[in-house]
Amino acid sequence: MRILVLGAGFGGLELTTRLAETLGDAADITLIDKAEGFVFGFSKLDVMFSRTVPDAVVHPYEGLVKPGVRLVRTTIRAIDPAGLRVETDAGAFEGDVLVVALGADLEPAATPGLVEAGHEFYTVPGAFAVRDVLAGFQGGRVVVGVTSTPFKCPPAPSETALMLHDYLFERGLRDVSEISLVMPLGTPIPPSPAASEALLDAFAERGIGWYPDRLVSRLDPEKKVAILADGEEMPFDLFLGVPKHRVPDVVVESGMCVDGWIPVNPLTLETAFPNVYAVGDVTSVGTPKAGVFAEGQAAVVADRIAGRSATYGGTGICYIEFEHEKVARVEVTFRSGERPHGRFDDASVVYAADKGEFGSSRVRRWFGREWTTA
Ligand SMILES: Cc1cc2nc3c(=O)[nH]c(=O)nc-3n(C[C@H](O)[C@H](O)[C@H](O)COP(=O)(O)OP(=O)(O)OC[C@H]3O[C@@H](n4cnc5c(N)ncnc54)[C@H](O)[C@@H]3O)c2cc1C
Protein backbone atom coordinates (compact mmCIF):
# COMPACT_ATOMS: atom_id res chain seq x y z
CA MET A 1 0.00 0.00 0.00
CA ARG A 2 1.41 3.41 -1.00
CA ILE A 3 0.85 6.03 1.70
CA LEU A 4 1.31 9.71 0.91
CA VAL A 5 1.77 11.90 3.99
CA LEU A 6 1.53 15.63 3.30
CA GLY A 7 3.39 17.65 5.94
CA ALA A 8 6.12 16.55 8.37
CA GLY A 9 4.96 18.51 11.40
CA PHE A 10 3.64 17.11 14.68
CA GLY A 11 0.99 15.03 12.89
CA GLY A 12 3.00 13.87 9.89
CA LEU A 13 6.06 12.88 11.93
CA GLU A 14 4.04 10.88 14.45
CA LEU A 15 2.04 9.17 11.70
CA THR A 16 5.11 8.20 9.72
CA THR A 17 6.96 6.97 12.80
CA ARG A 18 4.04 4.81 13.93
CA LEU A 19 3.55 3.34 10.49
CA ALA A 20 7.25 2.61 10.09
CA GLU A 21 7.30 0.95 13.52
CA THR A 22 4.25 -1.16 12.67
CA LEU A 23 4.87 -2.02 9.04
CA GLY A 24 8.69 -2.00 8.93
CA ASP A 25 10.14 -2.49 5.44
CA ALA A 26 6.69 -3.40 4.13
CA ALA A 27 5.74 0.28 4.42
CA ASP A 28 5.75 2.38 1.27
CA ILE A 29 5.47 5.89 2.70
CA THR A 30 6.27 9.17 1.01
CA LEU A 31 6.48 12.05 3.47
CA ILE A 32 6.52 15.48 1.85
CA ASP A 33 7.44 18.80 3.48
CA LYS A 34 8.85 22.06 2.17
CA ALA A 35 10.64 23.15 5.37
CA GLU A 36 14.24 22.58 6.32
CA GLY A 37 13.27 20.99 9.61
CA PHE A 38 10.75 20.76 12.42
CA VAL A 39 10.47 23.29 15.27
CA PHE A 40 8.34 22.68 18.39
CA GLY A 41 5.92 25.53 19.11
CA PHE A 42 7.33 26.03 22.61
CA SER A 43 10.84 26.38 21.17
CA LYS A 44 9.66 29.54 19.40
CA LEU A 45 9.11 31.13 22.82
CA ASP A 46 12.46 29.84 24.11
CA VAL A 47 14.28 31.51 21.21
CA MET A 48 12.18 34.67 21.46
CA PHE A 49 13.15 35.11 25.12
CA SER A 50 16.83 34.34 24.42
CA ARG A 51 16.88 31.10 26.39
CA THR A 52 18.34 29.29 23.44
CA VAL A 53 19.48 29.94 19.88
CA PRO A 54 17.68 29.13 16.61
CA ASP A 55 20.18 26.44 15.56
CA ALA A 56 19.45 24.49 18.74
CA VAL A 57 15.71 24.18 18.07
CA VAL A 58 15.47 23.38 14.34
CA HIS A 59 15.40 19.59 13.89
CA PRO A 60 16.57 19.07 10.30
CA TYR A 61 14.68 16.59 8.14
CA GLU A 62 17.98 15.64 6.57
CA GLY A 63 19.08 12.31 7.97
CA LEU A 64 15.54 11.19 8.86
CA VAL A 65 15.84 7.49 8.05
CA LYS A 66 13.01 5.05 8.74
CA PRO A 67 12.20 1.69 7.21
CA GLY A 68 9.93 2.09 4.19
CA VAL A 69 9.88 5.91 4.40
CA ARG A 70 11.01 8.31 1.71
CA LEU A 71 11.22 11.95 2.76
CA VAL A 72 10.84 14.44 -0.08
CA ARG A 73 11.66 18.06 0.64
CA THR A 74 9.54 20.02 -1.77
CA THR A 75 6.52 22.30 -1.98
CA ILE A 76 3.13 20.76 -2.66
CA ARG A 77 1.37 22.84 -5.34
CA ALA A 78 -1.88 20.90 -5.88
CA ILE A 79 -3.81 18.15 -4.12
CA ASP A 80 -6.32 15.96 -5.94
CA PRO A 81 -8.12 14.15 -3.11
CA ALA A 82 -10.36 12.16 -5.46
CA GLY A 83 -7.39 10.95 -7.51
CA LEU A 84 -5.14 10.43 -4.41
CA ARG A 85 -2.47 12.47 -6.16
CA VAL A 86 -0.39 15.58 -5.51
CA GLU A 87 1.67 17.88 -7.72
CA THR A 88 4.87 19.24 -6.25
CA ASP A 89 7.96 21.12 -7.36
CA ALA A 90 9.63 17.69 -7.47
CA GLY A 91 6.95 16.14 -9.69
CA ALA A 92 3.72 14.22 -9.09
CA PHE A 93 3.12 11.59 -6.40
CA GLU A 94 0.28 9.10 -6.12
CA GLY A 95 -0.86 6.96 -3.22
CA ASP A 96 -3.47 4.43 -2.23
CA VAL A 97 -3.99 6.42 0.96
CA LEU A 98 -3.48 10.16 1.44
CA VAL A 99 -3.05 11.92 4.80
CA VAL A 100 -3.21 15.71 4.88
CA ALA A 101 -1.20 17.10 7.81
CA LEU A 102 -0.29 20.51 6.41
CA GLY A 103 -1.08 22.53 9.55
CA ALA A 104 -2.31 26.12 9.66
CA ASP A 105 -0.66 28.99 7.80
CA LEU A 106 -0.42 32.40 9.41
CA GLU A 107 -1.41 35.62 7.74
CA PRO A 108 -0.07 38.71 9.58
CA ALA A 109 -1.14 40.96 6.67
CA ALA A 110 -4.80 40.12 7.40
CA THR A 111 -4.68 42.43 10.44
CA PRO A 112 -4.30 46.04 9.27
CA GLY A 113 -1.20 47.65 10.76
CA LEU A 114 0.27 44.47 12.29
CA VAL A 115 3.12 44.16 9.79
CA GLU A 116 3.90 47.90 9.91
CA ALA A 117 3.60 48.58 13.63
CA GLY A 118 3.72 45.23 15.46
CA HIS A 119 5.46 41.87 15.53
CA GLU A 120 3.94 38.44 15.19
CA PHE A 121 5.54 35.65 17.22
CA TYR A 122 3.68 32.58 15.92
CA THR A 123 5.72 31.74 12.81
CA VAL A 124 9.28 30.44 13.12
CA PRO A 125 10.85 33.52 11.43
CA GLY A 126 8.51 35.83 13.35
CA ALA A 127 9.45 34.42 16.76
CA PHE A 128 13.15 34.34 15.91
CA ALA A 129 12.99 38.00 14.80
CA VAL A 130 11.24 39.07 18.03
CA ARG A 131 14.34 37.89 19.89
CA ASP A 132 16.29 40.86 18.50
CA VAL A 133 13.35 43.22 18.94
CA LEU A 134 13.13 42.31 22.64
CA ALA A 135 16.89 42.57 23.07
CA GLY A 136 16.67 46.20 21.89
CA PHE A 137 13.56 47.02 23.93
CA GLN A 138 14.18 49.47 26.74
CA GLY A 139 10.81 49.19 28.51
CA GLY A 140 7.35 50.62 27.95
CA ARG A 141 3.84 49.41 27.26
CA VAL A 142 3.71 45.89 25.78
CA VAL A 143 0.50 44.44 24.43
CA VAL A 144 0.32 40.71 23.72
CA GLY A 145 -2.79 40.31 21.58
CA VAL A 146 -4.74 37.71 19.61
CA THR A 147 -6.18 38.94 16.32
CA SER A 148 -8.54 36.13 15.30
CA THR A 149 -9.86 32.70 16.16
CA PRO A 150 -9.10 29.83 16.03
CA PHE A 151 -5.44 30.11 17.04
CA LYS A 152 -2.80 27.51 17.89
CA CYS A 153 -2.03 26.47 21.43
CA PRO A 154 -4.51 28.68 23.34
CA PRO A 155 -2.27 28.75 26.48
CA ALA A 156 0.70 30.17 24.50
CA PRO A 157 -0.25 33.89 24.73
CA SER A 158 -0.67 33.52 28.51
CA GLU A 159 2.73 31.82 28.74
CA THR A 160 4.18 34.60 26.60
CA ALA A 161 2.93 37.25 29.03
CA LEU A 162 4.45 35.36 31.99
CA MET A 163 7.76 34.76 30.23
CA LEU A 164 7.85 38.40 29.19
CA HIS A 165 7.42 39.43 32.82
CA ASP A 166 10.46 37.35 33.85
CA TYR A 167 12.48 38.53 30.86
CA LEU A 168 11.84 42.21 31.60
CA PHE A 169 12.40 41.66 35.32
CA GLU A 170 15.80 40.03 34.71
CA ARG A 171 16.79 42.93 32.47
CA GLY A 172 15.76 45.47 35.14
CA LEU A 173 12.98 46.80 32.88
CA ARG A 174 9.87 45.46 34.59
CA ASP A 175 9.34 48.61 36.71
CA VAL A 176 9.26 50.75 33.61
CA SER A 177 7.02 48.41 31.64
CA GLU A 178 3.37 47.44 31.46
CA ILE A 179 2.19 44.09 30.13
CA SER A 180 -1.37 43.63 28.81
CA LEU A 181 -2.83 40.43 27.42
CA VAL A 182 -5.79 40.60 25.02
CA MET A 183 -7.51 37.25 24.53
CA PRO A 184 -10.72 36.14 22.79
CA LEU A 185 -11.48 33.71 25.63
CA GLY A 186 -13.37 34.42 28.86
CA THR A 187 -10.75 32.59 30.92
CA PRO A 188 -7.19 31.64 29.96
CA ILE A 189 -7.97 27.90 29.57
CA PRO A 190 -11.77 27.46 29.49
CA PRO A 191 -11.89 23.64 29.85
CA SER A 192 -9.84 23.82 33.07
CA PRO A 193 -11.17 26.31 35.66
CA ALA A 194 -8.27 25.37 37.99
CA ALA A 195 -5.65 26.14 35.33
CA SER A 196 -7.45 29.40 34.51
CA GLU A 197 -7.55 30.42 38.16
CA ALA A 198 -3.84 29.67 38.60
CA LEU A 199 -3.04 31.77 35.54
CA LEU A 200 -5.28 34.65 36.62
CA ASP A 201 -3.59 34.59 40.05
CA ALA A 202 -0.19 34.62 38.38
CA PHE A 203 -1.21 37.60 36.21
CA ALA A 204 -2.50 39.48 39.27
CA GLU A 205 0.69 38.76 41.29
CA ARG A 206 2.84 40.02 38.42
CA GLY A 207 0.68 43.03 37.52
CA ILE A 208 -0.15 41.69 34.05
CA GLY A 209 -3.33 43.29 32.64
CA TRP A 210 -5.89 40.68 31.53
CA TYR A 211 -8.37 41.70 28.80
CA PRO A 212 -10.69 38.71 28.17
CA ASP A 213 -13.31 38.13 25.47
CA ARG A 214 -11.69 40.57 23.07
CA LEU A 215 -9.75 40.49 19.80
CA VAL A 216 -7.35 43.03 18.36
CA SER A 217 -8.82 44.09 15.00
CA ARG A 218 -6.10 46.51 13.85
CA LEU A 219 -3.13 48.60 14.82
CA ASP A 220 -2.81 52.28 14.07
CA PRO A 221 0.88 52.72 13.17
CA GLU A 222 0.73 56.54 13.49
CA LYS A 223 -0.86 56.65 16.93
CA LYS A 224 0.73 53.35 18.08
CA VAL A 225 -2.54 52.06 19.43
CA ALA A 226 -4.13 48.64 19.13
CA ILE A 227 -7.82 48.90 18.29
CA LEU A 228 -9.92 46.13 19.76
CA ALA A 229 -13.03 44.67 18.14
CA ASP A 230 -15.24 46.65 20.55
CA GLY A 231 -13.51 49.91 19.55
CA GLU A 232 -11.36 50.26 22.71
CA GLU A 233 -7.90 51.66 22.04
CA MET A 234 -4.78 50.35 23.78
CA PRO A 235 -1.59 52.39 23.38
CA PHE A 236 1.59 50.34 23.00
CA ASP A 237 5.32 50.71 22.60
CA LEU A 238 5.68 47.07 21.60
CA PHE A 239 2.91 44.91 20.14
CA LEU A 240 3.36 41.13 20.05
CA GLY A 241 0.58 39.57 18.02
CA VAL A 242 -0.96 36.21 17.27
CA PRO A 243 -1.87 36.56 13.59
CA LYS A 244 -4.86 35.19 11.68
CA HIS A 245 -4.72 31.43 11.02
CA ARG A 246 -5.92 29.74 7.82
CA VAL A 247 -5.29 26.52 5.92
CA PRO A 248 -2.47 26.66 3.35
CA ASP A 249 -3.62 27.86 -0.11
CA VAL A 250 -3.00 24.43 -1.61
CA VAL A 251 -5.60 23.01 0.79
CA VAL A 252 -8.14 25.72 -0.05
CA GLU A 253 -7.67 24.96 -3.74
CA SER A 254 -8.08 21.20 -3.19
CA GLY A 255 -11.79 21.71 -2.51
CA MET A 256 -11.57 19.79 0.78
CA CYS A 257 -12.52 22.68 3.08
CA VAL A 258 -15.86 23.65 4.58
CA ASP A 259 -15.89 27.01 6.41
CA GLY A 260 -12.13 27.28 6.00
CA TRP A 261 -10.94 23.96 7.46
CA ILE A 262 -11.06 20.29 6.48
CA PRO A 263 -14.00 18.53 8.14
CA VAL A 264 -13.24 15.02 9.40
CA ASN A 265 -15.00 12.27 11.24
CA PRO A 266 -13.91 13.09 14.83
CA LEU A 267 -13.43 9.43 15.69
CA THR A 268 -11.64 8.18 12.56
CA LEU A 269 -10.18 11.37 11.00
CA GLU A 270 -11.60 10.31 7.63
CA THR A 271 -12.45 13.14 5.24
CA ALA A 272 -15.33 13.18 2.76
CA PHE A 273 -12.97 11.60 0.18
CA PRO A 274 -12.41 7.81 0.26
CA ASN A 275 -8.95 6.84 1.60
CA VAL A 276 -8.12 10.44 2.46
CA TYR A 277 -7.51 11.38 6.11
CA ALA A 278 -6.65 14.74 7.64
CA VAL A 279 -5.07 15.39 11.05
CA GLY A 280 -4.04 18.34 13.17
CA ASP A 281 -4.37 22.08 12.68
CA VAL A 282 -5.64 21.79 9.09
CA THR A 283 -8.90 20.18 10.30
CA SER A 284 -12.01 21.36 12.12
CA VAL A 285 -12.02 18.19 14.25
CA GLY A 286 -13.11 20.05 17.40
CA THR A 287 -9.91 19.93 19.48
CA PRO A 288 -7.74 23.02 19.95
CA LYS A 289 -4.99 23.52 17.41
CA ALA A 290 -2.04 22.00 19.27
CA GLY A 291 0.67 19.49 18.56
CA VAL A 292 -0.48 16.97 21.16
CA PHE A 293 -3.87 16.72 19.47
CA ALA A 294 -2.34 16.44 15.98
CA GLU A 295 -0.12 13.69 17.34
CA GLY A 296 -3.01 11.78 18.97
CA GLN A 297 -5.04 11.97 15.77
CA ALA A 298 -2.05 10.80 13.72
CA ALA A 299 -1.63 7.76 15.99
CA VAL A 300 -5.25 6.77 15.34
CA VAL A 301 -4.86 7.17 11.57
CA ALA A 302 -1.64 5.11 11.62
CA ASP A 303 -3.43 2.32 13.47
CA ARG A 304 -6.38 2.40 11.10
CA ILE A 305 -4.13 2.32 8.02
CA ALA A 306 -2.33 -0.66 9.57
CA GLY A 307 -5.70 -2.42 9.90
CA ARG A 308 -6.31 -1.90 13.62
CA SER A 309 -9.57 -0.58 14.97
CA ALA A 310 -8.71 2.65 16.77
CA THR A 311 -10.82 5.73 17.48
CA TYR A 312 -9.76 9.17 18.61
CA GLY A 313 -10.54 10.14 22.21
CA GLY A 314 -9.73 13.87 22.08
CA THR A 315 -7.39 13.96 25.10
CA GLY A 316 -4.12 15.88 25.20
CA ILE A 317 -1.58 17.09 27.75
CA CYS A 318 -0.38 20.64 27.72
CA TYR A 319 2.53 22.12 29.68
CA ILE A 320 2.28 25.73 30.81
CA GLU A 321 5.37 27.55 31.90
CA PHE A 322 4.69 29.82 34.90
CA GLU A 323 8.35 30.51 35.58
CA HIS A 324 11.63 29.17 34.27
CA GLU A 325 11.82 25.59 35.62
CA LYS A 326 8.27 25.86 37.03
CA VAL A 327 5.82 24.29 34.67
CA ALA A 328 2.19 23.24 35.20
CA ARG A 329 0.40 20.41 33.46
CA VAL A 330 -3.17 20.37 32.11
CA GLU A 331 -4.84 17.32 30.69
CA VAL A 332 -7.85 18.27 28.59
CA THR A 333 -10.45 16.25 26.73
CA PHE A 334 -12.51 17.50 23.81
CA ARG A 335 -15.00 14.89 22.71
CA SER A 336 -18.06 15.58 20.60
CA GLY A 337 -21.27 15.54 22.63
CA GLU A 338 -19.36 16.21 25.90
CA ARG A 339 -18.40 19.44 27.58
CA PRO A 340 -14.62 19.90 27.28
CA HIS A 341 -13.05 19.14 30.64
CA GLY A 342 -9.58 19.13 32.12
CA ARG A 343 -7.37 18.23 35.06
CA PHE A 344 -4.77 20.64 36.33
CA ASP A 345 -1.52 19.94 38.19
CA ASP A 346 0.23 22.93 39.79
CA ALA A 347 3.48 24.30 38.44
CA SER A 348 6.55 22.45 39.70
CA VAL A 349 10.07 21.43 38.72
CA VAL A 350 8.74 17.91 38.12
CA TYR A 351 6.62 19.05 35.19
CA ALA A 352 9.45 21.24 33.93
CA ALA A 353 11.45 18.02 33.60
CA ASP A 354 8.45 16.28 32.00
CA LYS A 355 8.19 19.05 29.44
CA GLY A 356 11.88 18.63 28.58
CA GLU A 357 11.34 14.90 28.16
CA PHE A 358 8.21 15.55 26.06
CA GLY A 359 10.42 17.27 23.47
CA SER A 360 13.49 15.07 23.63
CA SER A 361 11.52 11.79 23.54
CA ARG A 362 9.80 12.92 20.34
CA VAL A 363 13.06 13.95 18.71
CA ARG A 364 14.43 10.50 19.62
CA ARG A 365 11.42 8.64 18.18
CA TRP A 366 10.82 10.79 15.12
CA PHE A 367 14.40 11.53 14.09
CA GLY A 368 16.36 8.73 15.77
CA ARG A 369 18.76 11.16 17.45
CA GLU A 370 19.26 12.92 20.76
CA TRP A 371 18.31 16.57 21.26
CA THR A 372 21.65 17.30 22.80
CA THR A 373 21.39 21.07 22.92
CA ALA A 374 17.89 21.09 24.46
C1 LIG B 1 4.17 29.85 20.25
C2 LIG B 1 3.59 28.47 20.11
C3 LIG B 1 3.69 27.57 21.15
C4 LIG B 1 3.14 26.29 21.04
N1 LIG B 1 3.29 25.41 22.07
C5 LIG B 1 2.75 24.18 21.96
C6 LIG B 1 2.89 23.24 23.03
O1 LIG B 1 3.53 23.51 24.06
N2 LIG B 1 2.29 22.03 22.90
C7 LIG B 1 1.60 21.68 21.75
O2 LIG B 1 1.09 20.57 21.68
N3 LIG B 1 1.44 22.55 20.73
C8 LIG B 1 2.00 23.77 20.81
N4 LIG B 1 1.87 24.66 19.76
C9 LIG B 1 1.04 24.30 18.59
C10 LIG B 1 1.74 23.36 17.62
O3 LIG B 1 2.95 23.93 17.20
C11 LIG B 1 0.86 23.09 16.40
O4 LIG B 1 -0.48 22.97 16.78
C12 LIG B 1 1.30 21.78 15.73
O5 LIG B 1 2.58 21.92 15.17
C13 LIG B 1 0.30 21.33 14.67
O6 LIG B 1 0.72 20.14 14.07
P1 LIG B 1 0.32 19.81 12.57
O7 LIG B 1 0.97 18.52 12.25
O8 LIG B 1 -1.14 19.94 12.37
O9 LIG B 1 0.97 20.98 11.69
P2 LIG B 1 2.46 21.52 11.67
O10 LIG B 1 3.26 20.98 12.78
O11 LIG B 1 2.35 22.99 11.52
O12 LIG B 1 3.04 20.88 10.33
C14 LIG B 1 2.60 21.24 9.05
C15 LIG B 1 3.74 21.00 8.06
O13 LIG B 1 3.25 21.16 6.72
C16 LIG B 1 4.26 21.77 5.95
N5 LIG B 1 3.62 22.42 4.79
C17 LIG B 1 2.63 23.35 4.81
N6 LIG B 1 2.30 23.68 3.53
C18 LIG B 1 3.10 22.94 2.71
C19 LIG B 1 3.21 22.81 1.29
N7 LIG B 1 2.43 23.52 0.44
N8 LIG B 1 4.15 21.96 0.78
C20 LIG B 1 4.94 21.22 1.63
N9 LIG B 1 4.86 21.30 2.98
C21 LIG B 1 3.94 22.15 3.51
C22 LIG B 1 4.92 22.76 6.91
O14 LIG B 1 6.24 23.05 6.47
C23 LIG B 1 4.89 21.99 8.24
O15 LIG B 1 6.09 21.30 8.49
C24 LIG B 1 2.44 25.93 19.85
C25 LIG B 1 2.36 26.84 18.78
C26 LIG B 1 2.93 28.09 18.91
C27 LIG B 1 2.83 29.03 17.73
PDBQT file of the ligand as one rigid body, heavy atoms in Angstrom, charges set to zero:
ROOT
HETATM    1  C1  LIG A 401       4.166  29.851  20.253  1.00  0.00    +0.000 C 
HETATM    2  C2  LIG A 401       3.588  28.472  20.107  1.00  0.00    +0.000 A 
HETATM    3  C3  LIG A 401       3.694  27.569  21.147  1.00  0.00    +0.000 A 
HETATM    4  C4  LIG A 401       3.141  26.294  21.035  1.00  0.00    +0.000 A 
HETATM    5  N1  LIG A 401       3.286  25.406  22.069  1.00  0.00    +0.000 NA
HETATM    6  C5  LIG A 401       2.747  24.175  21.963  1.00  0.00    +0.000 A 
HETATM    7  C6  LIG A 401       2.886  23.237  23.030  1.00  0.00    +0.000 A 
HETATM    8  O1  LIG A 401       3.526  23.513  24.055  1.00  0.00    +0.000 OA
HETATM    9  N2  LIG A 401       2.295  22.031  22.895  1.00  0.00    +0.000 N 
HETATM   10  C7  LIG A 401       1.597  21.682  21.755  1.00  0.00    +0.000 A 
HETATM   11  O2  LIG A 401       1.088  20.568  21.678  1.00  0.00    +0.000 OA
HETATM   12  N3  LIG A 401       1.444  22.554  20.735  1.00  0.00    +0.000 NA
HETATM   13  C8  LIG A 401       2.003  23.773  20.807  1.00  0.00    +0.000 A 
HETATM   14  N4  LIG A 401       1.870  24.658  19.764  1.00  0.00    +0.000 N 
HETATM   15  C9  LIG A 401       1.035  24.304  18.588  1.00  0.00    +0.000 C 
HETATM   16  C10 LIG A 401       1.744  23.361  17.616  1.00  0.00    +0.000 C 
HETATM   17  O3  LIG A 401       2.953  23.926  17.200  1.00  0.00    +0.000 OA
HETATM   18  C11 LIG A 401       0.859  23.089  16.399  1.00  0.00    +0.000 C 
HETATM   19  O4  LIG A 401      -0.476  22.966  16.776  1.00  0.00    +0.000 OA
HETATM   20  C12 LIG A 401       1.304  21.780  15.725  1.00  0.00    +0.000 C 
HETATM   21  O5  LIG A 401       2.576  21.925  15.170  1.00  0.00    +0.000 OA
HETATM   22  C13 LIG A 401       0.300  21.333  14.666  1.00  0.00    +0.000 C 
HETATM   23  O6  LIG A 401       0.721  20.143  14.074  1.00  0.00    +0.000 OA
HETATM   24  P1  LIG A 401       0.317  19.814  12.567  1.00  0.00    +0.000 P 
HETATM   25  O7  LIG A 401       0.969  18.515  12.255  1.00  0.00    +0.000 OA
HETATM   26  O8  LIG A 401      -1.141  19.942  12.372  1.00  0.00    +0.000 OA
HETATM   27  O9  LIG A 401       0.965  20.982  11.691  1.00  0.00    +0.000 OA
HETATM   28  P2  LIG A 401       2.461  21.523  11.674  1.00  0.00    +0.000 P 
HETATM   29  O10 LIG A 401       3.264  20.976  12.782  1.00  0.00    +0.000 OA
HETATM   30  O11 LIG A 401       2.353  22.990  11.516  1.00  0.00    +0.000 OA
HETATM   31  O12 LIG A 401       3.040  20.878  10.325  1.00  0.00    +0.000 OA
HETATM   32  C14 LIG A 401       2.603  21.244   9.049  1.00  0.00    +0.000 C 
HETATM   33  C15 LIG A 401       3.740  20.995   8.061  1.00  0.00    +0.000 C 
HETATM   34  O13 LIG A 401       3.254  21.160   6.722  1.00  0.00    +0.000 OA
HETATM   35  C16 LIG A 401       4.259  21.774   5.946  1.00  0.00    +0.000 C 
HETATM   36  N5  LIG A 401       3.622  22.423   4.793  1.00  0.00    +0.000 N 
HETATM   37  C17 LIG A 401       2.629  23.346   4.806  1.00  0.00    +0.000 A 
HETATM   38  N6  LIG A 401       2.299  23.676   3.531  1.00  0.00    +0.000 NA
HETATM   39  C18 LIG A 401       3.096  22.941   2.711  1.00  0.00    +0.000 A 
HETATM   40  C19 LIG A 401       3.212  22.813   1.291  1.00  0.00    +0.000 A 
HETATM   41  N7  LIG A 401       2.430  23.522   0.443  1.00  0.00    +0.000 N 
HETATM   42  N8  LIG A 401       4.147  21.956   0.783  1.00  0.00    +0.000 NA
HETATM   43  C20 LIG A 401       4.936  21.221   1.627  1.00  0.00    +0.000 A 
HETATM   44  N9  LIG A 401       4.860  21.296   2.975  1.00  0.00    +0.000 NA
HETATM   45  C21 LIG A 401       3.943  22.149   3.505  1.00  0.00    +0.000 A 
HETATM   46  C22 LIG A 401       4.921  22.758   6.910  1.00  0.00    +0.000 C 
HETATM   47  O14 LIG A 401       6.243  23.054   6.466  1.00  0.00    +0.000 OA
HETATM   48  C23 LIG A 401       4.885  21.992   8.235  1.00  0.00    +0.000 C 
HETATM   49  O15 LIG A 401       6.088  21.300   8.492  1.00  0.00    +0.000 OA
HETATM   50  C24 LIG A 401       2.444  25.935  19.849  1.00  0.00    +0.000 A 
HETATM   51  C25 LIG A 401       2.364  26.836  18.776  1.00  0.00    +0.000 A 
HETATM   52  C26 LIG A 401       2.925  28.091  18.908  1.00  0.00    +0.000 A 
HETATM   53  C27 LIG A 401       2.835  29.033  17.727  1.00  0.00    +0.000 C 
ENDROOT
TORSDOF 0
